[in-house]
Amino acid sequence: MLSISLELILLMALCLGIATIMQTLSGFGFGLLVVASFTLLDVLPLTATTFLVSLLGLVNSTIVVIKNRNAVKIPELKLMLYTGIPLMLLGFVLLEYMSAHLTQLLNFILGISILLCCGLMLVGREKVNKESGRSSFLIAGGLSGLLGGLFSTSGPPLVFQCYKQSWSIEAIRSTLLAVFTISGLVRVGIATFGTLPEPDIMFLIAAAIPLVLLVTHFARKLTHYVDAKWVYIIAITLLGLSGVSLVATSAASIL
């Protein structure tokens, strides 16, 4: 049973607040920052953290995607889901097994995944004159699904893939949010067959929903005053440091 203290509540609120501000101002990073910070600071068990990220991400994305559903690229959406959902199931099974038997190895893989995602986000994404082939969407969807099942951080492969296309920014964002919404529903659904958070953690997760919504509303007011480029750099730096720390600490335990 997790002991809920004022220190835990404040630490959780601080991590969620920073991740939400970074997400709102830079357009990415919520899931990665929450999973990285919660794991590094031992805020919640990884299975509970991934459930929290899936649920909060689902709340945010569903509201937006309903309003912009006409801009979604349906054929590409289907391709990404064809491979994404099966590999998400595989990732979730691996999470359940490794969190029970191979915790340090799981943290090591999380650290490596974060560093790879940082590298992917730093690679230049030049738009192409024509849309990518079916296979590239299938591969991006599969990688996204595996990361989503393991750590509820499915964004980077899809963001990289979709921003390369010659789509309007509305189509890119709407398609990404549609994938995240459907994936989030699947992720929350399969979590009910695994290790569900304890009642006290579920209370914290429920309390986090209005917190994230309030911080998002506040952060949107800052968009006119803050340079998104610097927020992007700060987010990448925080993720990189978290990834290195996770790799270093878990590798020492494994070896």
C-alpha positions as a printed Julia matrix, in Angstrom:
255×3 Matrix{Float64}:
   0.0    0.0     0.0
   1.41   3.38   -1.0
   1.69   5.89    1.81
   0.2    9.19    0.65
   2.07  12.09    2.22
   2.07  15.83    1.6
   5.56  15.44    0.12
   4.29  12.85   -2.39
   1.32  15.02   -3.39
   3.51  18.11   -3.89
   6.13  16.16   -5.84
   3.47  14.61   -8.08
   1.81  18.0    -8.65
   5.18  19.6    -9.47
   6.13  16.91  -12.03
   2.68  17.02  -13.66
   2.68  20.81  -13.71
   6.08  21.06  -15.39
   5.2   18.34  -17.93
   1.88  20.03  -18.75
   3.49  23.44  -19.26
   6.18  21.92  -21.49
   3.54  20.04  -23.51
   1.36  23.13  -23.94
   4.21  25.46  -24.94
   6.28  23.09  -27.08
   3.64  20.66  -28.38
   5.24  17.46  -27.08
   6.73  15.74  -24.08
   3.96  15.2   -21.52
   4.09  11.41  -21.42
   7.88  11.19  -21.65
   8.44  13.82  -18.95
   5.91  12.31  -16.53
   7.15   8.74  -16.97
  10.8    9.82  -16.71
  10.35  12.05  -13.66
   7.98   9.71  -11.8
  10.33   6.75  -12.34
  13.52   8.65  -11.53
  12.08  10.21   -8.36
  10.14   7.05   -7.43
   6.85   8.94   -7.24
   4.61   6.02   -8.31
   5.14   2.45   -9.56
   5.71   2.35  -13.34
   2.47   0.45  -13.98
   0.51   3.15  -12.13
   2.43   5.93  -13.9
   1.66   4.55  -17.36
  -2.03   4.23  -16.43
  -2.05   7.86  -15.26
  -0.38   9.08  -18.46
  -2.81   7.1   -20.64
  -5.86   8.43  -18.8
  -4.74  12.07  -18.72
  -3.64  11.96  -22.34
  -6.98  10.46  -23.31
  -8.91  13.25  -21.57
  -6.95  15.97  -23.35
  -6.86  14.42  -26.83
 -10.52  13.34  -26.95
 -11.81  16.87  -26.39
  -9.68  18.29  -29.2
 -10.07  15.51  -31.77
 -13.88  15.6   -31.64
 -13.78  19.26  -32.67
 -11.36  18.6   -35.56
 -12.42  15.13  -36.74
 -12.98  16.27  -40.34
  -9.26  17.03  -40.75
  -8.12  13.5   -39.81
  -6.3   11.53  -42.54
  -8.32   8.32  -42.25
  -6.26   5.99  -44.54
  -3.0    6.84  -42.75
  -4.73   6.62  -39.38
  -5.82   3.06  -40.17
  -2.31   2.05  -41.27
  -0.76   3.29  -38.04
  -3.38   1.51  -35.95
  -3.04  -1.8   -37.86
   0.43  -2.33  -36.39
   0.14  -0.05  -33.39
  -2.59  -1.86  -31.49
  -1.13  -5.42  -31.72
   2.32  -4.2   -30.67
   0.76  -2.16  -27.87
  -0.65  -5.41  -26.49
   2.82  -6.97  -26.7
   4.36  -3.96  -24.96
   1.81  -4.13  -22.16
   2.5   -7.83  -21.58
   6.23  -7.05  -21.39
   5.54  -4.23  -18.92
   3.51  -6.49  -16.64
   6.15  -9.22  -16.63
   9.2   -6.99  -16.32
   7.72  -4.72  -13.64
   7.22  -7.82  -11.49
  10.48  -9.64  -12.2
  12.98  -7.36  -13.99
  12.43  -3.85  -12.62
  15.95  -2.53  -13.14
  16.11  -3.9   -16.69
  12.77  -2.23  -17.39
  14.13   1.1   -16.08
  17.22   0.65  -18.25
  15.05   0.09  -21.34
  12.98   3.15  -20.37
  16.15   5.26  -20.16
  17.38   4.04  -23.55
  13.94   4.64  -25.07
  13.9    8.22  -23.74
  17.35   8.92  -25.2
  16.32   7.44  -28.57
  13.15   9.53  -28.56
  15.2   12.65  -27.79
  17.45  11.83  -30.73
  14.44  11.31  -32.97
  12.97  14.66  -31.94
  16.27  16.41  -32.71
  16.53  14.99  -36.24
  15.48  17.47  -38.9
  12.01  16.75  -40.24
  11.96  18.0   -43.8
   8.62  17.78  -45.51
   8.44  15.6   -48.61
   6.77  16.59  -51.87
   4.65  13.45  -51.83
   3.24  11.34  -49.05
   5.32   8.52  -47.61
   4.56   4.92  -48.55
   2.31   2.59  -46.61
   5.23   0.73  -45.05
   6.59   3.81  -43.3
   3.22   4.43  -41.62
   3.04   0.77  -40.6
   6.55   0.91  -39.09
   5.86   4.19  -37.27
   2.59   2.8   -35.93
   4.29  -0.38  -34.72
   7.1    1.45  -32.9
   4.57   3.82  -31.4
   2.38   0.94  -30.22
   5.3   -0.86  -28.56
   6.36   2.3   -26.71
   2.74   2.99  -25.81
   2.24  -0.48  -24.37
   5.45  -0.36  -22.36
   5.57   3.24  -21.15
   2.48   5.07  -22.48
   4.82   7.25  -24.55
   3.73   6.56  -28.12
   4.27  10.06  -29.53
   7.8   10.45  -31.0
   7.63   7.92  -33.9
   4.23   9.24  -34.99
   5.22  12.89  -34.64
   8.34  12.26  -36.72
   6.34  10.42  -39.4
   3.39  12.8   -39.67
   5.38  16.04  -39.68
   7.3   14.78  -42.73
   4.11  14.76  -44.79
   2.9   17.55  -47.05
  -0.25  17.94  -44.95
  -1.68  21.07  -43.41
  -0.76  21.63  -39.77
  -4.41  21.04  -38.85
  -4.39  17.65  -40.6
  -1.14  16.66  -38.86
  -2.33  17.59  -35.39
  -5.8   16.12  -35.87
  -4.45  12.82  -37.21
  -1.93  12.55  -34.37
  -4.6   13.28  -31.78
  -6.93  10.72  -33.39
  -4.22   8.05  -33.1
  -3.49   9.06  -29.51
  -7.19   8.98  -28.6
  -7.84   5.51  -30.03
  -4.54   4.19  -28.66
  -5.34   5.72  -25.29
  -8.73   4.01  -25.18
  -7.08   0.67  -25.99
  -4.28   1.28  -23.47
  -6.69   2.13  -20.64
  -8.89  -0.82  -21.61
  -6.11  -3.42  -21.53
  -4.79  -1.96  -18.27
  -7.93  -3.29  -16.57
  -6.61  -6.82  -17.23
  -3.25  -6.06  -15.64
  -1.94  -4.48  -12.46
  -4.43  -1.74  -11.65
  -3.37   1.09   -9.32
  -4.42   0.78   -5.69
  -7.46   2.83   -4.53
  -5.31   5.56   -2.95
  -3.34   5.95   -6.19
  -6.6    6.03   -8.18
  -7.67   8.93   -5.96
  -4.44  10.79   -6.8
  -4.95  10.1   -10.51
  -8.53  11.43  -10.35
  -7.3   14.55   -8.54
  -4.64  15.05  -11.22
  -7.21  15.51  -14.0
  -8.48  18.98  -12.91
  -4.9   19.98  -12.04
  -3.68  19.23  -15.57
  -6.68  21.0   -17.13
  -6.09  24.11  -14.99
  -2.36  24.21  -15.72
  -3.07  23.75  -19.43
  -5.46  26.72  -19.36
  -2.84  28.83  -17.56
   0.0   27.74  -19.88
  -1.98  28.68  -22.99
  -1.93  32.29  -21.77
   1.86  32.16  -21.75
   2.22  31.12  -25.39
   2.37  34.76  -26.55
   5.16  35.61  -24.12
   7.4   32.53  -24.26
   9.57  31.44  -27.17
   8.53  27.85  -27.97
  12.04  27.14  -29.3
  13.59  27.6   -25.86
  10.87  25.54  -24.19
  11.58  22.8   -26.74
  15.3   22.93  -25.89
  14.58  22.81  -22.14
  12.21  19.85  -22.59
  14.77  17.91  -24.65
  17.46  18.7   -22.07
  15.31  17.54  -19.15
  14.43  14.34  -20.99
  18.05  13.71  -21.93
  19.24  14.14  -18.36
  16.45  11.88  -17.1
  17.33   9.22  -19.67
  21.03   9.3   -18.78
  20.21   9.1   -15.05
  17.88   6.14  -15.54
  20.43   4.3   -17.67
  23.25   4.98  -15.22
  21.38   3.96  -12.05
  19.72   0.88  -13.52
  22.89  -0.28  -15.31
  24.78  -0.16  -12.01
  22.16  -2.43  -10.42
  22.08  -4.82  -13.37
  25.87  -5.16  -13.47
